[in-house]
Amino acid sequence: MFVRAVVKSQVATGGRVMDAGLAGKWIGPMHPEIIKDGPGKCNICGMALVKAEKLGYVTAEVGEDDMPLVVPATAPLLTGTRAIVYVEVPDTDKPTFEGREIVLGARAGDFYIVKAGLQAGERVVTNGSFKIDSALQILAKPSMMTPDGGGGEKMASQEVSEVVLTFTAKEQLTRVGSAYQGVLSAFESGDRSTRSSGLTNLSDALDAVDMTELSGDAHMAWMEYAARLKNDVAELRDAKKPARVTELMEMLQDNSMALFSKLGLSMTGEADGAPMSSLAPEEFQAQLGKVYEAYLSVQQSLASDDQDGAKEGVTLAQGALKSVDMALVTGDSHMQWMKQAGAIEEALAAAEKADSIEVLRTTLAPLSEAIWSAAKAFGLQSDQALYQAHCPMALDGEGANWLQMDTEVSNPYYGSSMLSCGSVVDKFAPMSAAPQGATSPAEGSDHK
């Protein structure tokens, strides 16, 4: 005859079944349906039985940490082992919801256990999720069927906004990239403990990123892909079949590369496409150093509201630029310097003509970009790093960069009126603390 039955059990975090009636029992580790009153072997595989308490099937009292996070079964739109839920965005003028990819565990009656992707207390849509998802598909926005929007295809005409990251954000994201590389190495090793450690490091690096350091498109990209990466980590922890592990590692790679691409970074945190330090002769670098010094004099003078000092720095920079011997670099490096020297010369010429400190400040942006490109291309012969800072309010709200020698913001576009406005967004380390062949000054000398 046909029988319909309902099995009810107490479920804890991760989908573990907990039953006080199993106290003192012995269970098969691979076949938990084999239960005996004392030690023995599994009737199916022959493995030695272990105590139910050791496998986590029994606990005296269910504490807060044992309680699983669940959502109503009507909330998620199922896409396989993952699902989409629509989460209420707090503190908005009208009801607003965002789609989020989560990892589900076992179904327990009218609920699903949530393994990753949601936090306790977040409000999710329990009825009508499919209507929201359908509306997003019609609008070519990200949805369950088209996670990238636009029918699943990236529109070639879509403009990508420039992403500006603070120095702190870049450092934190660099750690994420390093942790990701560590996971790749760990899974290549085949060692389970190494894999577990690598996944923990990546999870910790993701949690350590301060979202308040990200704004605009960078914030949105982080919200989306950080959640996906955390879900990848959660599933990789439980994955056992080689085919599934391979599939998840491919997803982890795709999501990592997409995140760093949207943020304009490589996996090492360096700006994508930024020219790496070249093999320019030390003499050439030393000559360029005089140009950098003169530029920094302009920056510091403007930050101090010193127009005369800034103009003097411009004159020094023009003289230093003329003293750079372009014959010291050849081939592609020579052509690159010709282009960058022209940009620096043009910016200095505009600064020379400035008849007020306000006009002089407007010429700093192109000069800063030209100097930064030269430093990236030909190296920095100094015992200090060079920092790039950004002010979003400069140049009537267009935003502009400048260079300085430390991390404390000293805004040359506003001077004393808003000296600390802005943030450090990039760092370029010197090629070496001292040129090859250089010797340290003798103790007691007046060498600076």
For each residue, the residues with C-beta under 8 A, 3 or more apart:
1:
2:
3:
4:
5:
6:
7:
8: 109
9: 17 18 19
10: 17 18 19 62
11: 15 16 17 18 68 106 108 113
12: 15 16 17 18 56 59 62 66 67 68
13: 16 65 66 67 68 69
14: 68 105 113 115
15: 11 12 68 105 106 113 115
16: 11 12 13 56 57
17: 9 10 11 12 57
18: 9 10 11 12 56 57 58 59 62 66
19: 9 10 22 57 58
20: 23 58 59 60
21:
22: 19 25 27 35 52 57 58
23: 20 52 53 58
24: 37 51 52
25: 22 35 36 37 51 52
26: 35 36 37 38 39 40 49 50 51 52
27: 22 32 34 35 36 49 50 51 52 55 57
28: 31 32 33 34 35 42 43 44 45 47 49
29: 32 42 47 49 50 55
30: 42 44 45 47
31: 28 34 42 43 44 45
32: 27 28 29 35 55 57
33: 28
34: 27 28 31 42 43 44 49
35: 22 25 26 27 28 32 52
36: 25 26 27 39 40 49
37: 24 25 26
38: 26
39: 26 36 48 49
40: 26 36 48 49
41: 46 47 48 49
42: 28 29 30 31 34 45 46 47 48 49
43: 28 31 34
44: 28 30 31 34
45: 28 30 31 42
46: 41 42
47: 28 29 30 41 42
48: 39 40 41 42
49: 26 27 28 29 34 36 39 40 41 42
50: 26 27 29 54 55
51: 24 25 26 27 54 55
52: 22 23 24 25 26 27 35 55 57 58
53: 23 56 57 58
54: 50 51
55: 27 29 32 50 51 52
56: 12 16 18 53 59
57: 16 17 18 19 22 27 32 52 53
58: 18 19 20 22 23 52 53
59: 12 18 20 56 62 63 66
60: 20
61:
62: 10 12 18 59 66 67
63: 59 66 67
64: 67
65: 13
66: 12 13 18 59 62 63
67: 12 13 62 63 64
68: 11 12 13 14 15 105 108 113 114
69: 13 113 114 118 119 120
70: 108 111 112 113 114
71: 75 76 85 111 112 114 118 124 126
72: 75 110 111 112 124 126
73: 76 107 109 110 111 112
74: 126 127 129
75: 71 72 85 112 124 125 126 129
76: 71 73 83 84 85 102 104 112 129
77: 83 84 85 129 130 133 144
78: 83 104
79: 82 83 84 101 144
80:
81: 103 104 235
82: 79 101 102 103 104 231 235
83: 76 77 78 79 101 102 103 104 112
84: 76 77 79 99 100 101 102 129 133 143 144
85: 71 75 76 77 99 100 102 117 118 124 125 129
86: 97 98 99 100 124 125 129 132 133
87: 97 98 99 100 118 122 123 124 125
88: 95 96 97 122 123 124 125
89: 92 96 97 98
90:
91:
92: 89 95 96
93:
94:
95: 88 92
96: 88 89 92
97: 86 87 88 89 125 132
98: 86 87 89
99: 84 85 86 87 132 133 136 142 143 144
100: 84 85 86 87 117 118 227
101: 79 82 83 84 117 147 227 228 231
102: 76 82 83 84 85 114 115 116 117 118 231
103: 81 82 83 114 115 116 117 231 234 235
104: 76 78 81 82 83 107 112 113 114 115
105: 14 15 68 112 113 114 115
106: 11 15 112 113
107: 73 104 111 112 113
108: 11 68 70 111 112 113
109: 8 73
110: 72 73
111: 70 71 72 73 107 108
112: 70 71 72 73 75 76 83 104 105 106 107 108
113: 11 14 15 68 69 70 104 105 106 107 108
114: 68 69 70 71 102 103 104 105 117 118
115: 14 15 102 103 104 105 234 235 238
116: 102 103 230 231 233 234 235
117: 85 100 101 102 103 114 227 230 231 234
118: 69 71 85 87 100 102 114 122 124
119: 69 122
120: 69
121:
122: 87 88 118 119
123: 87 88
124: 71 72 75 85 86 87 88 118
125: 75 85 86 87 88 97 128 129 132
126: 71 72 74 75 129
127: 74
128: 125 131 132
129: 74 75 76 77 84 85 86 125 126 132 133
130: 77 133 134
131: 128 134 135
132: 86 97 99 125 128 129 135 136
133: 77 84 86 99 129 130 136 137 143 144 145
134: 130 131 137 138 143
135: 131 132 138 139
136: 99 132 133 139 141 142 143
137: 133 134 140 141 143 145 146
138: 134 135
139: 135 136
140: 137 146 149 150 151
141: 136 137 146 149
142: 99 136 146 147 148 149 224
143: 84 99 133 134 136 137 146 147 149
144: 77 79 84 99 133 147
145: 133 137 152
146: 137 140 141 142 143 149 150 151 152
147: 101 142 143 144 152
148: 142 152 153 154
149: 140 141 142 143 146 152
150: 140 146 153 154 155 158
151: 140 146
152: 145 146 147 148 149
153: 148 150
154: 148 150 158
155: 150 158
156:
157:
158: 150 154 155
159:
160:
161: 216 217
162: 264
163: 216 217 218 221 262 263 264
164: 218 390 392 399 425
165: 169 170 173 213 214 218 263 264 265 425 426
166: 169 170 213 423 424 425
167: 170 171 387 407 423 424 425 426 427
168: 171 172 210 213 424
169: 165 166 172 173 209 210 213 214 218
170: 165 166 167 173 174 265 269 425 426 427
171: 167 168 174 175 269
172: 168 169 175 176 205 208 209 210 213
173: 165 169 170 176 177 209 260 263 265 269
174: 170 171 177 178 268 269
175: 171 172 178 179 205 208
176: 172 173 179 180 202 205 206 209
177: 173 174 180 181 256 260 265 266 267 268 269
178: 174 175 181 182 205 268
179: 175 176 182 183 198 201 202 204 205 206
180: 176 177 183 184 202 252 256 267
181: 177 178 184 185 267
182: 178 179 185 186 198 201 202
183: 179 180 186 187 195 198 199 201 202 252
184: 180 181 187 188 249 253
185: 181 182 188 189 198
186: 182 183 189 191 194 195 197 198 199
187: 183 184 190 195 198 245 249
188: 184 185
189: 185 186 194 195
190: 187
191: 186 194 195
192: 195 196
193: 196 197
194: 186 189 191 197 198
195: 183 186 187 189 191 192 198 199 236
196: 192 193 199 200 237
197: 186 193 194 200 201
198: 179 182 183 185 186 187 194 195 201 202
199: 183 186 195 196 202 203 233 236 237
200: 196 197 203 204
201: 179 182 183 197 198 204 205
202: 176 179 180 182 183 198 199 205 206 229 233
203: 199 200 206 207 230 233
204: 179 200 201 207 208
205: 172 175 176 178 179 201 202 208 209
206: 176 179 202 203 209 226 229 230 233
207: 203 204
208: 172 175 204 205
209: 169 172 173 176 205 206 213 214 222 226
210: 168 169 172 213 214
211: 214 219 222 223
212:
213: 165 166 168 169 172 209 210
214: 165 169 209 210 211 218 219 222
215: 218 219
216: 161 163 219 220
217: 161 163 220 221 262
218: 163 164 165 169 214 215 221 222 262 263
219: 211 214 215 216 222 223
220: 216 217 223 224
221: 163 217 218 224 225 259 262 263
222: 209 211 214 218 219 225 226 259 263
223: 211 219 220 226 227
224: 142 220 221 227 228
225: 221 222 228 229 255 256 258 259 262
226: 206 209 222 223 229 230 259
227: 100 101 117 223 224 230 231
228: 101 224 225 231 232 251 255
229: 202 206 225 226 232 233 252 255 256 259
230: 116 117 203 206 226 227 233 234
231: 82 101 102 103 116 117 227 228 234 235
232: 228 229 235 236 248 251 252 255
233: 116 199 202 203 206 229 230 236 237 252
234: 103 115 116 117 230 231 237 238
235: 81 82 103 115 116 231 232 238 239 248
236: 195 199 232 233 239 245 248 249 252
237: 196 199 233 234
238: 115 234 235
239: 235 236 244 245 248
240: 244 245
241: 244 245
242: 245 246
243: 246 247
244: 239 240 241 247 248
245: 187 236 239 240 241 242 248 249
246: 242 243 249 250
247: 243 244 250 251
248: 232 235 236 239 244 245 251 252
249: 184 187 236 245 246 252 253
250: 246 247 253 254
251: 228 232 247 248 254 255
252: 180 183 229 232 233 236 248 249 255 256
253: 184 249 250 256 257
254: 250 251 257 258
255: 225 228 229 232 251 252 258 259
256: 177 180 225 229 252 253 259 260 267
257: 253 254 260 261 267
258: 225 254 255 261 262
259: 221 222 225 226 229 255 256 262 263
260: 173 177 256 257 263 265 266 267
261: 257 258 264 272
262: 163 217 218 221 225 258 259
263: 163 165 173 218 221 222 259 260
264: 162 163 165 261 271 272
265: 165 170 173 177 260 269 270 271 272
266: 177 260 269 270 271 272
267: 177 180 181 256 257 260
268: 174 177 178
269: 170 171 173 174 177 265 266
270: 265 266 274
271: 264 265 266 274 426
272: 261 264 265 266
273:
274: 270 271 376
275: 278 336 373 376 377
276: 376
277: 376 377 378 379 380 431
278: 275 333 377 378 379
279: 333
280: 284 285 288 328 329 333 378 379
281: 284 285 328 329
282: 285 286 381 435 436
283: 286 287 325 328
284: 280 281 287 288 324 325 328 329 378
285: 280 281 282 288 289 378 379 380 381 431 435
286: 282 283 289 290 381 435
287: 283 284 290 291 320 323 324 325 328
288: 280 284 285 291 292 324 374 375 378 381
289: 285 286 292 293 380 381 382
290: 286 287 293 294 320 323
291: 287 288 294 295 317 320 321 324 344 371 374
292: 288 289 295 296 371 375 380 382 386
293: 289 290 296 297 316 320
294: 290 291 297 298 313 314 316 317 319 320
295: 291 292 298 299 313 317 367 368 371 403
296: 292 293 299 300 313 403 404 405
297: 293 294 300 301 309 310 312 313 316 317
298: 294 295 301 302 310 313 314 317 351 364 367 412
299: 295 296 302 303 364 368 402 403 404 410 412
300: 296 297 303 304 309 404 410 412
301: 297 298 304 306 307 308 309 310 312 313
302: 298 299 305 306 310 357 360 361 364 412 413 415
303: 299 300 410 411 412 415 419
304: 300 301 309 415 416
305: 302 357 415 416
306: 301 302 309 310
307: 301 310 311 356 357 360
308: 301 311 312
309: 297 300 301 304 306 312 313
310: 297 298 301 302 306 307 313 314 351 357 360
311: 307 308 314 315 351 352 354 360
312: 297 301 308 309 315 316
313: 294 295 296 297 298 301 309 310 316 317
314: 294 298 310 311 317 318 348 351 352
315: 311 312 318 319 352
316: 293 294 297 312 313 319 320
317: 291 294 295 297 298 313 314 320 321 344 348
318: 314 315 321 322 345 348 352
319: 294 315 316 322 323
320: 287 290 291 293 294 316 317 323 324
321: 291 317 318 324 341 344 345 348
322: 318 319
323: 287 290 319 320
324: 284 287 288 291 320 321 337 341
325: 283 284 287 328
326: 329 334 337 338 341
327:
328: 280 281 283 284 287 325
329: 280 281 284 326 333 334 337 378
330: 333 334
331: 334 335
332: 335 336
333: 278 279 280 329 330 336 337 377 378
334: 326 329 330 331 337 338
335: 331 332 338 339
336: 275 332 333 339 340 377
337: 324 326 329 333 334 340 341 374 377 378
338: 326 334 335 341 342
339: 335 336 342 343
340: 336 337 343 344 370 373 374 377
341: 321 324 326 337 338 344 345
342: 338 339 345 346
343: 339 340 346 347 366 369 370 373
344: 291 317 321 340 341 347 348 367 370 371 374
345: 318 321 341 342 348 349
346: 342 343 349 350 366
347: 343 344 350 351 363 366 367 370
348: 314 317 318 321 344 345 351 352 367
349: 345 346 352 353
350: 346 347 353 354 363 366
351: 298 310 311 314 347 348 354 360 363 364 367
352: 311 314 315 318 348 349
353: 349 350
354: 311 350 351 357 359 360 362 363
355: 359
356: 307 359 360
357: 302 305 307 310 354 360 361 415
358: 361 362
359: 354 355 356 362 363
360: 302 307 310 311 351 354 356 357 363 364
361: 302 357 358 364 412 413
362: 354 358 359 365 395
363: 347 350 351 354 359 360 366 367
364: 298 299 302 351 360 361 367 368 400 402 412 413
365: 362 368 369 394 395 400 401 402
366: 343 346 347 350 363 369 370
367: 295 298 344 347 348 351 363 364 370 371
368: 295 299 364 365 371 372 388 400 401 402 403
369: 343 365 366 372 373 401
370: 340 343 344 347 366 367 373 374
371: 291 292 295 344 367 368 374 375 403
372: 368 369 375 376 386 388 401 403 428
373: 275 340 343 369 370 376 377
374: 288 291 337 340 344 370 371 377 378
375: 288 292 371 372 378 379 380 386 403 428
376: 274 275 276 277 372 373 428
377: 275 277 278 333 336 337 340 373 374
378: 277 278 280 284 285 288 329 333 337 374 375
379: 277 278 280 285 375 430 431
380: 277 285 289 292 375 385 386 428 429 430 431
381: 282 285 286 288 289 430 431 432 435
382: 289 292 385 386 430
383: 430 433 434
384: 405 430
385: 380 382 405 427 428 429 430
386: 292 372 375 380 382 403 404 405 427 428 430
387: 167 403 404 405 406 407 424 426 427 428
388: 368 372 401 402 403 424 425 426 427 428
389: 401 402 403 404 409 411 422 423 424 425
390: 164 399 400 401 422 423 425
391: 394 399 400 401 402 411 413 414 421 422
392: 164 397 399 422
393: 397 399 413 414 418 421
394: 365 391 398 399 400 411 413 414 422
395: 362 365 398 399 400 413
396:
397: 392 393
398: 394 395
399: 164 390 391 392 393 394 395
400: 364 365 368 390 391 394 395 413
401: 365 368 369 372 388 389 390 391 425
402: 299 364 365 368 388 389 391 411 412 413
403: 295 296 299 368 371 372 375 386 387 388 389
404: 296 299 300 386 387 389 409 410
405: 296 384 385 386 387
406: 387
407: 167 387 424
408: 420
409: 389 404 419 420 421 422 423 424
410: 299 300 303 404 419 420
411: 303 389 391 394 402 414 415 418 419 420 421 422
412: 298 299 300 302 303 361 364 402 415
413: 302 361 364 391 393 394 395 400 402
414: 391 393 394 411 417 418 419 421
415: 302 303 304 305 357 411 412 418 419
416: 304 305 419
417: 414
418: 393 411 414 415 421
419: 303 409 410 411 414 415 416
420: 408 409 410 411
421: 391 393 409 411 414 418
422: 389 390 391 392 394 409 411
423: 166 167 389 390 409
424: 166 167 168 387 388 389 407 409 427
425: 164 165 166 167 170 388 389 390 401
426: 165 167 170 271 387 388
427: 167 170 385 386 387 388 424
428: 372 375 376 380 385 386 387 388
429: 380 385
430: 379 380 381 382 383 384 385 386 433
431: 277 285 379 380 381
432: 381 435 436
433: 383 430
434: 383 438 440
435: 282 285 286 381 432 438
436: 282 432
437:
438: 434 435
439:
440: 434
441: 445 447
442: 445
443:
444:
445: 441 442
446:
447: 441
448:
